[in-house]
């Protein structure tokens, strides 16, 4: 599994956010019971009857601690995303109450990995009582990962199109009739501004690390951009590396 392929969480509305914490890459397999005994132990909120009544707020708030995570914590979180993909499939096809229950379990596992101080930070961000910069960071994390999710969907639509037309890619994203308008929008930009470079090409022209679709650098305040590659995976690239990749195209 690639480091940006957290498909269960990335398609669970606000639940996309924990994916941003997993930038470390590979992971070791862990179960729900083992993750609750690792890292920082169980959450301080776990003793309440329903500690994560609004799980999407907690999933969003996890973005507030991404810079303080250790490599081991990141690996465990990456593994959780993989596990939920395999166990539960596509959350967009679930009933709302079922998805919420799964998100509560997901939050519990994610919080169990954190240290007490990290959990406190997440709880403050989730309740809106933390510093404003934490909330801003969580919001941008949400937008960044939602954007990556949209590009994953674009990539799937491109592959479907190529399969239907003997490997030929469309001239523009507008030719993808199964692609919803909202899936062509980065939330940070609020408009459809993805840059597609596949016109006149076949799918086989693009190798694993060839850029197929990217977004303007200004979408995320110049910090970087999400890029869809030729094999369908999406990665976040910091601004310097992103500029180098785009310069190779033009």
C-alpha positions as a Markdown table, in Angstrom:
| # | Residue | x | y | z |
|---|---|---|---|---|
| 1 | Unk | 0.0 | 0.0 | 0.0 |
| 2 | Unk | 1.4 | 3.4 | -1.0 |
| 3 | Unk | 1.8 | 6.1 | 1.6 |
| 4 | Unk | -1.1 | 8.2 | 0.3 |
| 5 | Unk | -3.6 | 5.4 | -0.4 |
| 6 | Unk | -5.7 | 5.7 | 2.8 |
| 7 | Unk | -8.9 | 5.1 | 0.9 |
| 8 | Unk | -11.3 | 4.3 | 3.8 |
| 9 | Unk | -10.6 | 7.5 | 5.7 |
| 10 | Unk | -9.9 | 9.6 | 2.7 |
| 11 | Unk | -13.5 | 9.1 | 1.5 |
| 12 | Unk | -15.1 | 9.5 | 4.9 |
| 13 | Unk | -15.9 | 13.3 | 4.7 |
| 14 | Unk | -14.1 | 14.9 | 7.6 |
| 15 | Unk | -12.6 | 11.5 | 8.4 |
| 16 | Unk | -10.0 | 12.0 | 5.7 |
| 17 | Unk | -7.8 | 13.9 | 8.1 |
| 18 | Unk | -5.9 | 11.2 | 9.9 |
| 19 | Unk | -4.3 | 10.2 | 6.6 |
| 20 | Unk | -2.2 | 13.4 | 6.8 |
| 21 | Unk | -0.5 | 12.0 | 9.8 |
| 22 | Unk | 0.8 | 8.9 | 8.0 |
| 23 | Unk | 3.5 | 10.5 | 5.8 |
| 24 | Unk | 6.1 | 8.1 | 7.2 |
| 25 | Unk | 5.2 | 5.3 | 4.7 |
| 26 | Unk | 5.4 | 1.6 | 5.6 |
| 27 | Unk | 3.7 | 0.1 | 8.5 |
| 28 | Unk | 3.7 | -3.0 | 10.7 |
| 29 | Unk | 0.4 | -4.9 | 11.0 |
| 30 | Unk | -1.5 | -4.2 | 14.3 |
| 31 | Unk | -5.0 | -5.0 | 15.5 |
| 32 | Unk | -7.5 | -3.0 | 17.5 |
| 33 | Unk | -6.5 | -4.6 | 20.7 |
| 34 | Unk | -2.7 | -4.2 | 20.1 |
| 35 | Unk | -3.0 | -0.6 | 19.2 |
| 36 | Unk | -4.8 | 0.2 | 22.3 |
| 37 | Unk | -1.9 | -1.0 | 24.4 |
| 38 | Unk | 0.8 | 0.8 | 22.3 |
| 39 | Unk | 2.1 | 4.4 | 22.0 |
| 40 | Unk | 0.5 | 6.5 | 24.7 |
| 41 | Unk | -1.9 | 3.9 | 26.0 |
| 42 | Unk | -5.7 | 4.4 | 26.1 |
| 43 | Unk | -7.4 | 7.7 | 25.7 |
| 44 | Unk | -8.2 | 9.8 | 28.8 |
| 45 | Unk | -11.7 | 10.1 | 27.4 |
| 46 | Unk | -12.2 | 6.4 | 27.1 |
| 47 | Unk | -14.0 | 6.0 | 30.5 |
| 48 | Unk | -17.0 | 8.0 | 29.4 |
| 49 | Unk | -20.1 | 6.2 | 28.0 |
| 50 | Unk | -19.6 | 7.7 | 24.5 |
| 51 | Unk | -16.2 | 9.5 | 24.4 |
| 52 | Unk | -16.3 | 10.2 | 20.7 |
| 53 | Unk | -19.9 | 11.2 | 20.1 |
| 54 | Unk | -18.9 | 13.3 | 17.1 |
| 55 | Unk | -16.0 | 11.3 | 15.7 |
| 56 | Unk | -15.5 | 13.5 | 12.6 |
| 57 | Unk | -14.4 | 16.4 | 14.9 |
| 58 | Unk | -11.8 | 14.2 | 16.4 |
| 59 | Unk | -10.6 | 12.9 | 13.1 |
| 60 | Unk | -10.2 | 16.5 | 11.9 |
| 61 | Unk | -8.5 | 17.5 | 15.1 |
| 62 | Unk | -5.8 | 14.8 | 14.7 |
| 63 | Unk | -4.2 | 17.1 | 12.2 |
| 64 | Unk | -3.2 | 19.4 | 15.0 |
| 65 | Unk | -0.6 | 16.9 | 16.3 |
| 66 | Unk | 0.9 | 15.7 | 13.0 |
| 67 | Unk | 4.2 | 17.5 | 13.6 |
| 68 | Unk | 4.8 | 15.9 | 17.0 |
| 69 | Unk | 4.2 | 12.3 | 15.9 |
| 70 | Unk | 7.1 | 9.9 | 16.1 |
| 71 | Unk | 8.0 | 7.6 | 13.2 |
| 72 | Unk | 6.6 | 4.7 | 15.1 |
| 73 | Unk | 3.3 | 6.4 | 15.7 |
| 74 | Unk | 3.0 | 7.4 | 12.0 |
| 75 | Unk | 3.6 | 3.7 | 11.0 |
| 76 | Unk | 0.9 | 2.5 | 13.3 |
| 77 | Unk | -1.6 | 5.1 | 12.0 |
| 78 | Unk | -0.8 | 4.1 | 8.4 |
| 79 | Unk | -1.4 | 0.5 | 9.3 |
| 80 | Unk | -4.8 | 1.4 | 10.9 |
| 81 | Unk | -5.9 | 3.0 | 7.6 |
| 82 | Unk | -4.9 | -0.2 | 5.7 |
| 83 | Unk | -6.7 | -2.4 | 8.2 |
| 84 | Unk | -10.0 | -0.3 | 7.9 |
| 85 | Unk | -9.8 | -0.4 | 4.1 |
| 86 | Unk | -9.7 | -4.2 | 4.2 |
| 87 | Unk | -12.3 | -4.7 | 6.9 |
| 88 | Unk | -14.9 | -2.1 | 6.0 |
| 89 | Unk | -14.5 | -1.2 | 2.3 |
| 90 | Unk | -15.9 | 2.0 | 0.8 |
| 91 | Unk | -17.5 | 4.3 | 3.5 |
| 92 | Unk | -19.4 | 6.3 | 0.9 |
| 93 | Unk | -21.6 | 3.2 | 0.4 |
| 94 | Unk | -22.4 | 2.8 | 4.1 |
| 95 | Unk | -25.5 | 4.0 | 6.0 |
| 96 | Unk | -24.6 | 7.1 | 8.0 |
| 97 | Unk | -25.1 | 5.4 | 11.4 |
| 98 | Unk | -22.9 | 2.5 | 10.4 |
| 99 | Unk | -20.2 | 4.9 | 9.2 |
| 100 | Unk | -20.3 | 6.9 | 12.4 |
| 101 | Unk | -19.9 | 3.7 | 14.5 |
| 102 | Unk | -16.9 | 2.7 | 12.6 |
| 103 | Unk | -15.4 | 6.2 | 12.8 |
| 104 | Unk | -15.8 | 6.0 | 16.6 |
| 105 | Unk | -13.7 | 2.8 | 16.7 |
| 106 | Unk | -11.2 | 4.5 | 14.3 |
| 107 | Unk | -10.9 | 7.5 | 16.6 |
| 108 | Unk | -10.4 | 5.2 | 19.6 |
| 109 | Unk | -7.5 | 3.4 | 17.9 |
| 110 | Unk | -5.9 | 6.6 | 16.7 |
| 111 | Unk | -6.1 | 8.3 | 20.1 |
| 112 | Unk | -4.7 | 5.2 | 21.8 |
| 113 | Unk | -1.5 | 5.7 | 19.8 |
| 114 | Unk | -1.0 | 9.2 | 21.1 |
| 115 | Unk | 0.8 | 10.4 | 24.3 |
| 116 | Unk | -1.3 | 12.1 | 27.0 |
| 117 | Unk | -0.1 | 15.5 | 25.9 |
| 118 | Unk | -0.9 | 14.8 | 22.2 |
| 119 | Unk | -4.4 | 13.5 | 23.2 |
| 120 | Unk | -5.0 | 16.7 | 25.2 |
| 121 | Unk | -4.1 | 18.8 | 22.1 |
| 122 | Unk | -6.5 | 16.8 | 20.0 |
| 123 | Unk | -9.3 | 17.0 | 22.5 |
| 124 | Unk | -8.8 | 20.8 | 22.7 |
| 125 | Unk | -8.9 | 21.1 | 18.9 |
| 126 | Unk | -12.0 | 18.9 | 18.7 |
| 127 | Unk | -13.8 | 20.9 | 21.3 |
| 128 | Unk | -12.8 | 24.3 | 19.8 |
| 129 | Unk | -11.0 | 25.3 | 23.0 |
| 130 | Unk | -7.4 | 25.0 | 21.6 |
| 131 | Unk | -5.3 | 27.8 | 20.1 |
| 132 | Unk | -6.7 | 29.2 | 16.8 |
| 133 | Unk | -3.5 | 28.1 | 15.0 |
| 134 | Unk | -4.4 | 24.5 | 15.8 |
| 135 | Unk | -7.8 | 24.8 | 14.3 |
| 136 | Unk | -6.4 | 26.5 | 11.2 |
| 137 | Unk | -3.9 | 23.7 | 10.8 |
| 138 | Unk | -6.6 | 21.1 | 11.2 |
| 139 | Unk | -8.7 | 22.8 | 8.5 |
| 140 | Unk | -5.8 | 23.0 | 6.1 |
| 141 | Unk | -5.1 | 19.3 | 6.8 |
| 142 | Unk | -8.7 | 18.5 | 6.0 |
| 143 | Unk | -8.5 | 20.4 | 2.7 |
| 144 | Unk | -5.2 | 18.9 | 1.7 |
| 145 | Unk | -6.3 | 15.3 | 2.2 |
| 146 | Unk | -9.8 | 15.9 | 0.8 |
| 147 | Unk | -8.0 | 17.3 | -2.3 |
| 148 | Unk | -5.9 | 14.1 | -2.5 |
| 149 | Unk | -9.0 | 12.0 | -2.3 |
| 150 | Unk | -10.5 | 13.9 | -5.1 |
| 151 | Unk | -7.5 | 13.4 | -7.3 |
| 152 | Unk | -7.6 | 9.6 | -6.5 |
| 153 | Unk | -11.2 | 9.6 | -7.8 |
| 154 | Unk | -10.0 | 11.5 | -10.9 |
| 155 | Unk | -7.3 | 8.9 | -11.4 |
| 156 | Unk | -9.9 | 6.1 | -11.2 |
| 157 | Unk | -12.1 | 7.8 | -13.8 |
| 158 | Unk | -9.2 | 8.2 | -16.1 |
| 159 | Unk | -8.4 | 4.5 | -15.9 |
| 160 | Unk | -12.0 | 3.6 | -16.6 |
| 161 | Unk | -12.0 | 5.9 | -19.6 |
| 162 | Unk | -8.8 | 4.4 | -20.9 |
| 163 | Unk | -10.2 | 0.9 | -20.5 |
| 164 | Unk | -13.2 | 1.9 | -22.6 |
| 165 | Unk | -11.2 | 3.6 | -25.4 |
| 166 | Unk | -8.4 | 1.1 | -26.1 |
| 167 | Unk | -6.0 | 2.8 | -23.7 |
| 168 | Unk | -6.5 | 6.4 | -25.0 |
| 169 | Unk | -6.8 | 9.1 | -22.4 |
| 170 | Unk | -9.4 | 11.9 | -22.7 |
| 171 | Unk | -8.5 | 15.3 | -24.1 |
| 172 | Unk | -9.8 | 16.9 | -20.9 |
| 173 | Unk | -11.2 | 16.0 | -17.5 |
| 174 | Unk | -14.6 | 17.4 | -18.8 |
| 175 | Unk | -14.7 | 14.2 | -21.0 |
| 176 | Unk | -15.0 | 12.1 | -17.9 |
| 177 | Unk | -18.8 | 11.8 | -17.7 |
| 178 | Unk | -18.8 | 9.7 | -14.5 |
| 179 | Unk | -16.7 | 12.3 | -12.6 |
| 180 | Unk | -18.8 | 14.5 | -10.3 |
| 181 | Unk | -18.0 | 18.3 | -10.4 |
| 182 | Unk | -17.2 | 18.4 | -6.7 |
| 183 | Unk | -14.5 | 15.7 | -7.3 |
| 184 | Unk | -12.6 | 18.1 | -9.5 |
| 185 | Unk | -12.3 | 20.8 | -6.8 |
| 186 | Unk | -9.6 | 21.3 | -4.2 |
| 187 | Unk | -11.5 | 22.6 | -1.1 |
| 188 | Unk | -8.7 | 25.1 | -0.4 |
| 189 | Unk | -9.2 | 26.6 | -3.8 |
| 190 | Unk | -13.0 | 26.3 | -4.0 |
| 191 | Unk | -12.9 | 25.8 | -7.8 |
| 192 | Unk | -12.1 | 23.3 | -10.4 |
| 193 | Unk | -8.4 | 24.1 | -11.2 |
| 194 | Unk | -6.7 | 20.7 | -11.5 |
| 195 | Unk | -4.1 | 20.7 | -14.3 |
| 196 | Unk | -4.4 | 17.6 | -16.6 |
| 197 | Unk | -1.5 | 16.7 | -18.9 |
| 198 | Unk | -2.8 | 13.6 | -20.6 |
| 199 | Unk | -4.3 | 15.1 | -23.7 |
| 200 | Unk | -3.1 | 13.2 | -26.8 |
| 201 | Unk | -1.6 | 10.4 | -24.9 |
| 202 | Unk | -2.3 | 6.8 | -24.0 |
| 203 | Unk | -2.4 | 5.5 | -20.5 |
| 204 | Unk | 0.7 | 3.4 | -21.2 |
| 205 | Unk | 2.7 | 6.6 | -22.0 |
| 206 | Unk | 2.7 | 7.4 | -18.3 |
| 207 | Unk | 5.0 | 5.5 | -16.0 |
| 208 | Unk | 4.5 | 5.0 | -12.2 |
| 209 | Unk | 6.2 | 8.4 | -11.3 |
| 210 | Unk | 5.1 | 10.5 | -14.3 |
| 211 | Unk | 2.8 | 13.4 | -13.4 |
| 212 | Unk | -0.7 | 13.0 | -14.9 |
| 213 | Unk | -2.7 | 15.6 | -12.9 |
| 214 | Unk | -1.6 | 18.3 | -10.5 |
| 215 | Unk | -2.9 | 21.4 | -8.8 |
| 216 | Unk | -1.7 | 25.0 | -8.7 |
| 217 | Unk | 0.8 | 25.6 | -6.0 |
| 218 | Unk | -1.2 | 28.5 | -4.6 |
| 219 | Unk | -4.0 | 26.2 | -3.6 |
| 220 | Unk | -2.2 | 25.4 | -0.3 |
| 221 | Unk | -0.6 | 28.7 | 0.4 |
| 222 | Unk | 2.5 | 27.7 | -1.6 |
| 223 | Unk | 3.4 | 24.9 | 0.9 |
| 224 | Unk | 3.1 | 22.2 | -1.7 |
| 225 | Unk | 0.6 | 20.3 | -3.9 |
| 226 | Unk | -1.1 | 17.0 | -4.4 |
| 227 | Unk | -0.1 | 15.2 | -7.6 |
| 228 | Unk | -1.8 | 12.3 | -9.4 |
| 229 | Unk | 0.8 | 10.0 | -11.0 |
| 230 | Unk | 0.6 | 7.7 | -14.0 |
| 231 | Unk | -0.2 | 4.6 | -12.0 |
| 232 | Unk | -3.1 | 6.2 | -10.1 |
| 233 | Unk | -1.4 | 7.0 | -6.8 |
| 234 | Unk | -1.5 | 10.4 | -5.3 |
| 235 | Unk | 1.3 | 12.0 | -3.3 |
| 236 | Unk | 1.8 | 15.3 | -1.5 |
| 237 | Unk | 4.9 | 17.1 | -2.6 |
| 238 | Unk | 6.5 | 20.1 | -0.8 |
| 239 | Unk | 6.8 | 23.2 | -2.9 |
| 240 | Unk | 10.5 | 22.8 | -4.0 |
| 241 | Unk | 10.1 | 19.3 | -5.2 |
| 242 | Unk | 6.7 | 20.0 | -6.8 |
| 243 | Unk | 8.2 | 22.9 | -8.8 |
| 244 | Unk | 11.0 | 20.5 | -10.1 |
| 245 | Unk | 8.4 | 17.9 | -11.2 |
| 246 | Unk | 6.2 | 20.4 | -12.9 |
| 247 | Unk | 9.2 | 22.1 | -14.7 |
| 248 | Unk | 9.9 | 18.7 | -16.3 |
| 249 | Unk | 6.5 | 18.7 | -17.9 |
| 250 | Unk | 6.6 | 22.2 | -19.4 |
